[in-house]
Amino acid sequence: MALGGGGGAGGHVRGRRRARKRPLSEINVTPLVDVMLVLLIIFMISAPLLTTGVEVELPETDANSVNTDSQPVTVTIDRNGAMFVGENEVEWDRLVLGVAREGGPDAREKPIFIRADGRAPYQAVARVMARLSSEGFSKLNLITDTAAPAAAPAAASATPVTEG
């Protein structure tokens, strides 16, 4: 891009002024917007992958979702009955300690999401809920997939169901 030219070796052409180099005061935002949109798309795709640590097939229900303000503690039960707090596997004797550690100082006031595989033994789910309830955890929620009205499970999303 030529800003103005001289006619010879450093001289100037009659009738033309040399263009002064002024500081660029405008920012080109197009590359910034492009980068931000790419980052937005990356985060939109990766965020759902980060929410579940242990892969389970949730049972389908017609329940509505529950809104929560605080970060819940997630207890997962896989199809073999193994228990996980967050992404860490815990033994039966360490379940309450793991939930308390994951929830922090006010763990008994936080909601606890219980995600159980649809083929997990019912006894394992009931025992976990009874154990946590007897230890003072009162905000227990079962996580299920909401079934679409016309039986379209591909569009289902995970929602917590509050225990009554």
Protein Blocks (a to p, Z undefined) as FASTA:
>chain_A
ZZbdcfbehiacehiacddddddfbdcfklmmmmmmmmmmmmmmmmmmmmpmbdcddddd
fbdcdddfbdcddddddfkopacehjaccdfklmmmmmmmmnommlmmpccdddddfkbc
fklmmmmmmmmmmnopabbcdddddddfkopaklpccdddddZZ
